[in-house]
Amino acid sequence: MLIKPTQGRTLRLAVVLLVAASGGVEATSFLGLGHVFAGVMTSNLALLGMAAGRGEPLDITAALLALGGFGAGTALVAWYTRASVTSAMHWPRRVLVVLAAEAVLLAAGALVWGLTGGRPGEALRNILQCGAALAMGAQSAAMVAAGKAAAPTTYLTGTLAAYIVQGIGTGSPGLWVPLRFAALVAGAALCAVMLDGARPWALLPSVVFVMCALAVACLSDTRSLSSAGYSS
């Protein structure tokens, strides 16, 4: 079977778009909801400990909602994708279904956020916080299910450490990882700016990024299927 090099690059673009989406969700979650992160559970555990130590029940609630939502999203997708067959050149169909569901979930959150002018009441804010974390948990689990054809999109601390170690060890670290870092910063910056200047629309960029990533991944899947008819 002849595999086209552009298929791998296409999936890398999809990963970069998902990283940008997670950056936007993190910015909106931290700045606009409960001052916790939707996809970075290490930080949320630390925030939970600090809130508990200072006796701040509202902050404890926000951290628990984020942790619970992320855990639920991860568990559901792990169960759904457990029988998926991974490939180095395309994502399993169930991974694509998960990304489509994530886009719908984020779109529903963006609609609620927009209808409230970006200032939801406490009950809606809690629901949105849990929903954002659920979406990030689902995305994280989907990337695990995608195997070597994907990479982490919601937490990049380990990626940064590995990049530094491997870069020093090999002398040729490449641009793939820095592109993900740049996408995270850009997505977060864009949504932070929109929270100040166009608050009701602040969740929309993340929805668009996920939909674009899904479209790119589907394109790569189509190319993979069309290449299967060729022999090396």
N, C-alpha and C positions, 0 to 999 in steps of 0.2 A: 504493500500500500504506500502510495506517495503522499507524504504529509507536507503541506505548504507551510513555510516559515511564518507567513502572515497570520495563520491561525493562532499561534502562540502570542504574537503581538496584539492581536485583537482581544484575547482574553485578558492580557495585561492592562489594556485600556479599560476594560470592564471593571477590573479590580480597582484601578485608580479612581474611576467614577464612584464606586461604592465607598472608597475612603473619603472622597469629597462629601458624599452624602452623610457619612457618619460624623464628619467634622461639623457639618451644619446642624445635625441633631444634637450633638454635644453642646454646641454654643447655645442653642435655643433652650435645651434642658437646664443648663447651668444658669444662664442669665435670665431666662424667662419663666422658669417653673420653680423647682425647689432647691436650687443651688446644689444639685447633685448631678453626676454624669449619667447618661443613659447607657453607655457601653463600657465604661472603665470601672470595673468592679473593685480593683485594688484601691483606687482612690475613694470609692464609696464606702468600703469597709473602714478606711481611715477616718472618713467624715462621720460615719456612724459612731465610731469610738470617741471622736472628739465631741460629738453632740451628746452622747451619753455621759461623758465625763463632765460636761458643762450643764447637764440637766435641761437640754433644749428639746422638748417633745416634738415640735414642728419639724426640726431638722432630722430627728430620728425617724419620723414618719416618712419623710421624703426619701431618705436613704434606704429604708426597708422596702418602700414601693419600687424603687429602682432595682434593688437586689432581687426582689420577688419577680418582677416583670422580666428581667434578664434571664433569670433561672427558668421561668416558665417557657419563654421563647426558645431557649436553647434545648430544653428537654423535649418540647413538642417537635422541633425540627429534627433532633437526633432520632426520635422514634419514627418520624415520617421518612427520613432518608436512609434508614439503617440498611436497607437492601439495595441501595443504589450502586451501580457499577461506575467507577470513575475511570477517566481517561486523561492522559497528559494533554490532550488537545481539545477537549470540549467538556462542558459541565453536564452532569446527569439531568434528565428532564425534571426530576423532582426538585433539584436545586433551582431550576428556572421557575418552577411553580412557587417555591418559597419566596423568591425575589418578587414575583408578581404579587403575592399576598402581602409582602412587606410594603410594596408601593401602595397598595390599596389601604393598608393600615395607616401609613403615613399621610396619605391623601385625606382620609377621614379625620385624622388629627389636625391636619392643616385647615380643613373646612371648619371644624369646631373652633380652632384658634382664631381663624379669620372672622367668624360670626360674632365672636366676643371682643373683637378689636384687639386681639392679642393680650387681653387682660381677663382671663377666665377666673371665676370664683374658686374658692378652695376645693370644693368637691370635683369640679371639672379639671382643675389643675392637677389634682391627685390622679385622676383617670388618665390625663394626658401624659403625666410622668411615667405611670406604669406602662402605658401603651408605647411610649418612645423606647423604654428599656426592653419591652417585649420585642419590638422591631429590631433593635440592635442585637439582642440575643439570638433571634432568628437568623439574622445576617451572619453572625459569627459562626453559628452551627452549620449554616449552608456552605460557608467557605471551607470548613473542616471536611464536610461531605464531598466537596469538589476535589479534594486531594491536591496532588501536585500541580493541577491546572489553576490553582488559586493561591491566595496568600491572606494573612490576617488583614482585616479592614477596619476593625473597631478598637484594637489595642496594638500599639506599635513599640512598646518599650523593649520587648524581646527582640523585635526586628531591628531596632536601633543598636542594641548590644551586639547582635550577630553581625550586623553590617560593619560595625567598627572593628570587631575581632577579625572577621574574614577579610575586610579591606586591608588591615595591617598585615595579615598573614599572606595574602595573595598579591597584594599590590595593584589589584585591578577590581575595585569594588563595583564599578558599573553605575548606571543611572536609574535602574529600575526602582530601587528602594528610595532614593531621594525624590523621585516623582511622587511616590505615595506620601512622603512627608509633606511635600509641597501641596498636594491635593488636600490633605487634612487641614493644613493651615489656611488654604484658600477657602475651603468650604466653611470653616469656622468664622473666618473674617467676613465673608459675604453675609452670613446670617447675622453676625453681630452688628454689622452696618445696617442691615434691614430692621433689626430690632430697634435701632435708634431712629431710622428715617422712614421705614415702611413696615411698622410692627405687625399689622394684620397679615402680611404676606411672608413673614420670616420663615415659616416652615415649608414654603413652596419650593425653594431651591433643592432641598433634600429629596423631595418627591421627584423632581425632574431628573436629578442625578441617578436615582435608583432606576427610573424608567429608561434612561439612556443606557445604563449599564446592562439592563435586561435586554434591550434591543441589540446591543453590541454582542452579548453572549449568544443570543439566538442567531445572529449572523454568523458567528464562529461555528455554531452547531450545524448550520446549513452547509457551510463550507466543508466541514468535516465529513458530512454525509456524502457530499458530491465527490470528495476526494477518494471515497472508499471504492469507487469503480475503477481507479487507476492502479496499475501494478508497478512496482519499482523496477 
